[in-house]
Amino acid sequence: MEKESISAKYSSVHDELEHISKPISFKQFQKIHKDLIDLTTLIENADLWSDNDRIDEIDTNSLKYLLVFYEHGKFVDSNAVSAQFNNNENNNNSNKNDSMKRNTLRLIVLQISESMIWKFVSVVIINLKLIQENNEINENEFKNIIKWIYTYSDLRQKEISNFGSKGFVKLNELEKINFNNGDPIARRDMKINKFKIEKELNLKIKILEDKETFNKLDDEIIRKIRIDQLILAVVDSVGILESMSMEREMLTNIVGNESDNDLQQLNIDGIKLNIEDNEDSDLRKKKNVVNSFDKGYTDKLENFQRDNPILSKEGKVLRPFTIVSSDQKKKELQSKVFGTGQVLPTMTVEELVEQELQNGGMVKPQEPEPEVDEDDYKWQDKETHRLREWDEFTDTHKKGSGNKMGNLG
């Protein structure tokens, strides 16, 4: 029943997004934005996937719901500022500070929409391993994109831990790490690769435009198309996050500290855009907040109270948890489970003997003296010559005639 309500809500919201009139009216923006928040809440409450799942464990019908975070972020990014200022112009409330307010509003909208887009990317790539564990995908084609995403994740976490919700990834810093000190050739190769991937995937998912034909396809084919749709959204998100980082850096330099003063005045018909820096003001922790612009998303690193039990008495999961702390730990535990049950040798017998000889733990056996071939006249002549030289040396150098330490000063 719950899945049916999610499906109906998704179809309704998707239909609204497909028939947006430009320029979007303020009321239309509010309605679609609220519907997307409600849909996101339904999806998260339904627990359709968890941090421990992989993409092949998710039901085919649930794959399309992963795109809601991505679509919501793009919708807010494209329409929030224009809808707000179209409303102000209709009410004849424009003034000299409109330009600064527009820049300030745009900066906050970028902050919010970036968190939505990043939530989508982090869920499908970092958690669900959409590309990394898909046997039907050539991972080498996506090597640079995967590297970019993980580098972005590390820098984003660092920025947010240092500057709170105002922290964001600087594009030049990202490119220095990701492209070997900003190598233009590597950057160009990634853009060319992205263009090729987008072109191929757009052709594969074109069948989505014909809903009747798409719904008649086998479940396996539908799943492949949904996977391609998610991959295309990830590739597009990389470009969006790049442009957002560039724009945020530019607007931060323009707006400066004035954004803190003007932020209190920015409302969308009662929907505050203010995002505080302290954890207590996290909008998801506040009850009775109506239509919060940032509902369901935060730039903060989430802190779960570890004292709370994971399961209730009835067996219901009470808080998110991970079975293992990292992929490396997972592989270690896996090797123990499928191992031999005993510690295996780490070197061969030959390597052990060589090490013992080097450390003096063993005496190297003497090599046997070579057998003399009496018919080998060349060897006999050489040996006779050697012995004669030695006799001549002993005749001219009597025993004890060496350095007798008599030349000491």
C-alpha positions in Angstrom: 0.0 0.0 0.0 2.8 2.3 0.9 4.7 1.5 -2.4 1.5 2.2 -4.3 1.2 5.7 -2.7 4.9 6.4 -3.5 4.3 5.3 -7.1 1.2 7.5 -7.5 3.0 10.5 -5.9 6.0 9.9 -8.1 3.9 9.8 -11.3 2.1 13.0 -10.2 5.3 14.9 -9.4 7.0 13.7 -12.6 4.1 14.9 -14.6 4.3 18.3 -13.0 8.1 18.5 -13.8 7.4 17.6 -17.5 4.8 20.3 -17.9 6.5 23.3 -16.2 5.5 26.6 -17.8 8.4 29.1 -18.3 8.8 31.4 -16.6 7.6 29.4 -13.7 5.2 31.2 -11.4 5.9 31.5 -7.7 2.9 29.4 -6.7 3.8 26.7 -9.1 7.4 26.6 -7.7 6.1 26.3 -4.2 3.7 23.5 -5.1 6.2 21.4 -7.0 8.9 22.0 -4.3 6.5 20.9 -1.6 5.4 17.8 -3.6 9.1 16.8 -4.1 9.7 17.2 -0.3 6.7 15.0 0.4 7.8 12.4 -2.1 11.3 12.4 -0.7 9.9 11.8 2.8 7.8 8.9 1.6 10.8 7.3 -0.1 13.0 7.6 2.9 10.4 6.4 5.3 9.8 3.3 3.1 13.4 2.1 3.5 13.6 1.0 -0.1 17.4 0.7 0.3 20.1 1.0 3.0 23.8 1.9 3.2 24.7 -1.8 3.2 22.8 -2.6 0.0 24.3 -2.8 -3.5 22.6 -1.7 -6.7 21.7 -5.3 -7.7 19.9 -5.8 -4.4 17.4 -3.0 -5.1 14.0 -3.8 -6.8 13.7 -2.7 -10.4 10.6 -0.7 -9.7 12.5 1.2 -6.9 15.4 2.3 -9.1 13.6 5.3 -10.5 13.1 6.7 -7.0 16.8 7.2 -6.7 16.5 10.0 -9.3 14.2 12.1 -7.1 17.2 13.6 -5.2 18.8 14.5 -8.5 15.6 15.9 -10.1 14.8 17.9 -7.0 18.2 19.5 -6.9 18.0 20.4 -10.6 14.5 21.9 -10.1 15.5 24.1 -7.2 18.7 25.2 -8.9 16.9 26.2 -12.1 13.8 27.9 -10.6 14.2 29.0 -7.0 15.7 32.5 -7.7 13.6 33.3 -10.8 10.4 32.3 -9.0 11.2 34.5 -6.0 12.1 37.6 -8.0 9.3 37.2 -10.5 7.0 37.3 -7.4 8.8 40.4 -6.1 8.5 42.2 -9.5 4.8 41.4 -9.7 4.3 43.0 -6.3 6.4 46.1 -7.3 8.7 45.6 -4.4 11.9 45.9 -6.4 14.6 48.2 -5.0 18.3 49.1 -5.3 19.4 46.1 -3.2 17.7 43.6 -5.6 21.0 42.7 -7.3 22.7 42.0 -4.0 19.7 40.0 -2.7 19.5 38.1 -5.9 23.2 37.1 -5.6 22.7 36.2 -1.9 19.6 34.1 -2.7 21.5 32.4 -5.5 24.4 31.6 -3.2 22.0 29.9 -0.7 20.1 28.1 -3.4 23.4 26.7 -4.8 24.3 25.5 -1.3 20.9 23.7 -1.0 20.7 22.3 -4.5 24.4 21.1 -4.3 23.5 19.1 -1.2 20.6 17.5 -3.0 22.7 16.6 -6.1 25.6 15.3 -4.0 23.2 13.2 -2.0 22.1 11.5 -5.2 25.7 10.9 -6.3 27.0 9.7 -3.0 24.1 7.2 -2.6 24.3 5.6 -6.0 28.2 5.6 -6.4 29.7 5.5 -2.9 27.0 3.5 -1.2 25.3 1.4 -3.8 28.4 1.0 -6.1 26.3 1.6 -9.2 29.3 1.4 -11.6 32.0 -0.3 -9.5 30.2 -3.6 -9.0 28.3 -3.7 -12.3 29.7 -6.5 -14.5 28.0 -5.2 -17.6 29.8 -1.9 -17.4 33.4 -1.3 -18.6 34.8 0.3 -15.5 37.8 1.8 -17.4 35.5 4.1 -19.3 34.3 5.6 -15.9 37.7 5.5 -14.2 38.2 9.3 -14.3 34.6 10.0 -13.3 34.8 7.7 -10.3 38.1 9.2 -9.2 36.6 12.7 -9.5 33.6 11.7 -7.3 35.8 10.3 -4.5 38.2 13.3 -4.6 35.2 15.6 -4.5 33.8 13.6 -1.5 37.1 13.9 0.5 37.4 17.7 -0.2 33.7 18.3 0.5 34.0 16.6 3.9 37.1 18.5 4.7 35.5 21.9 3.8 32.3 21.2 5.7 34.2 20.1 8.8 36.2 23.3 8.7 33.6 25.9 7.6 30.2 24.3 8.3 27.4 24.7 5.8 29.3 27.6 4.1 32.2 25.3 3.1 32.3 24.1 -0.5 34.8 22.5 -2.9 37.1 24.8 -4.7 37.4 23.8 -8.3 41.1 24.6 -8.7 41.9 22.5 -5.7 39.8 19.6 -7.0 41.5 19.7 -10.4 45.0 19.8 -8.9 44.4 16.6 -7.1 42.3 14.9 -9.8 44.2 16.0 -12.9 47.8 15.9 -11.7 48.2 19.6 -10.8 45.6 20.7 -13.3 46.9 18.9 -16.4 44.8 20.3 -19.2 45.2 17.2 -21.3 43.7 15.0 -18.6 40.9 17.5 -18.1 40.2 17.5 -21.8 40.2 13.7 -22.0 37.7 13.5 -19.2 35.4 16.0 -21.0 35.6 14.1 -24.2 34.9 10.8 -22.4 31.9 12.3 -20.7 30.5 13.6 -24.0 30.8 10.1 -25.5 29.2 8.4 -22.6 26.3 10.9 -22.5 25.7 10.5 -26.2 25.6 6.7 -25.9 23.4 6.7 -22.9 20.9 9.2 -24.3 20.3 6.8 -27.2 19.8 3.9 -24.9 17.2 5.6 -22.7 15.3 7.3 -25.6 12.7 4.5 -25.3 11.5 6.1 -22.0 9.8 8.7 -24.1 7.4 6.0 -25.4 5.8 5.0 -22.2 3.5 2.4 -23.7 6.3 0.5 -25.4 8.5 0.8 -22.3 5.9 -0.7 -19.9 5.6 -3.7 -22.2 9.3 -4.6 -22.0 10.7 -7.5 -19.9 11.8 -6.7 -16.4 15.4 -7.4 -17.3 15.4 -4.9 -20.1 13.6 -2.3 -18.0 16.3 -2.7 -15.3 19.1 -2.1 -17.8 17.4 1.0 -19.0 16.9 2.3 -15.5 20.6 1.6 -14.7 21.6 3.5 -17.8 19.3 6.4 -16.7 21.0 6.5 -13.3 24.5 6.4 -14.9 23.6 9.3 -17.2 22.3 11.3 -14.2 25.6 10.7 -12.4 27.7 11.9 -15.4 25.4 15.0 -15.7 25.8 15.6 -11.9 29.5 15.8 -12.2 29.2 18.6 -14.7 26.6 20.3 -12.5 28.7 20.1 -9.4 31.7 21.5 -11.3 29.7 24.6 -12.4 28.2 25.0 -8.9 31.6 25.1 -7.4 32.7 27.7 -9.9 29.6 29.8 -9.4 29.7 29.6 -5.6 33.3 30.8 -5.5 32.5 33.7 -7.7 29.3 34.7 -5.8 31.2 34.4 -2.4 33.7 36.9 -3.6 30.9 39.3 -4.8 28.5 39.0 -1.8 31.2 38.7 0.9 30.1 39.1 4.5 26.9 41.0 3.5 25.2 37.6 2.9 25.0 37.1 6.7 23.1 40.3 7.2 20.7 39.9 4.2 20.1 36.2 4.8 17.4 36.9 7.5 15.4 38.9 4.9 15.3 36.1 2.4 12.0 34.2 2.5 9.9 32.3 0.0 6.4 33.0 1.3 7.4 31.9 4.8 10.0 29.3 3.7 13.2 30.5 5.2 16.4 29.9 3.3 18.6 30.4 6.4 20.9 27.5 7.1 22.5 27.9 10.5 26.0 26.6 11.3 25.3 24.9 14.6 24.0 21.3 14.8 21.1 22.2 17.1 19.5 24.2 14.3 19.5 21.3 11.8 16.0 21.7 10.3 15.5 17.9 10.2 15.7 17.8 14.0 13.1 20.5 14.4 9.4 19.6 14.6 6.6 21.8 13.4 8.7 23.4 10.7 6.4 24.0 7.8 7.8 23.5 4.3 11.4 24.1 5.3 13.4 24.8 2.1 16.2 22.4 3.3 13.9 19.7 4.7 15.6 16.4 4.4 19.0 17.7 3.4 21.9 19.1 5.4 25.5 20.0 4.8 26.5 18.7 8.2 28.2 15.4 8.9 25.5 13.4 10.5 26.1 12.3 14.1 24.1 9.4 15.3 24.0 8.7 19.0 25.8 5.4 19.4 24.2 4.8 22.8 20.8 4.2 21.3 20.0 0.6 20.4 20.1 -0.5 16.8 17.0 -2.7 17.0 13.8 -2.5 19.1 12.4 -5.4 21.0 10.1 -6.1 18.0 13.1 -6.2 15.7 12.6 -2.9 14.0 15.7 -0.9 12.9 15.8 2.3 15.0 18.8 4.0 13.5 21.2 3.6 10.5 24.2 1.4 11.0 26.9 -0.4 9.0 27.9 -4.0 9.4 31.5 -3.3 8.7 33.4 0.0 8.9 35.1 -0.2 5.4 35.6 -2.2 2.3 39.0 -3.2 3.5 37.6 -4.6 6.7 34.9 -6.3 4.8 37.6 -8.1 2.6 39.6 -9.1 5.7 36.5 -10.7 7.3 35.6 -12.3 4.0 39.0 -13.8 3.7 38.7 -15.3 7.2 35.2 -16.8 6.4 36.3 -18.4 3.1 39.9 -19.1 4.2 41.5 -22.4 5.4 41.1 -21.8 9.1 44.9 -21.6 9.7 47.7 -19.2 9.0 49.3 -20.0 5.7 53.0 -19.6 4.9 54.1 -16.2 3.6 57.2 -17.4 1.8 58.6 -20.4 0.0 61.2 -22.8 1.4 63.8 -21.4 -0.9 63.1 -17.9 0.3 63.4 -19.0 3.9 66.8 -20.7 3.3 68.1 -17.6 1.5 67.1 -15.4 4.4 68.7 -17.7 6.9 72.0 -17.7 5.0 72.0 -13.9 4.8 71.3 -13.6 8.6 73.9 -16.3 9.5 71.4 -18.7 10.8 72.7 -21.4 8.5 76.1 -22.4 7.1 76.3 -22.5 3.3 77.6 -26.0 2.3 81.0 -26.0 0.6 81.0 -26.7 -3.1 82.8 -29.9 -4.0 86.2 -29.5 -5.7 86.0 -29.9 -9.5 87.2 -33.1 -10.9 90.5 -32.9 -12.8 90.5 -34.1 -16.4 94.0 -35.4 -17.1 93.5 -35.2 -20.8 92.7 -31.5 -20.6 96.1 -30.1 -21.7 95.0 -26.5 -21.7 93.9 -26.7 -18.0 97.2 -28.5 -17.1 99.3 -25.8 -18.8 97.3 -23.0 -17.0 97.6 -24.8 -13.6 101.4 -25.3 -14.1 101.8 -21.6 -15.0 99.9 -20.6 -11.9 102.0 -22.8 -9.6 105.3 -21.5 -11.1 104.2 -17.9 -10.5 103.4 -18.7 -6.9 106.9 -20.4 -6.5 108.6 -17.2 -7.9 106.6 -15.1 -5.5 107.5 -17.1 -2.4 111.2 -17.1 -3.4 111.3 -13.3 -3.6 109.0 -12.7 -0.6 110.3 -14.7 2.4 107.8 -15.6 5.1 107.6 -12.8 7.7 109.2 -10.2 5.4 106.0 -8.2 5.2 105.2 -5.0 7.2 106.6 -5.5 10.7 105.2 -2.2 12.0 108.7 -0.7 11.9 107.6 2.4 10.0 105.5 3.8 12.8 106.6 7.3 13.7 
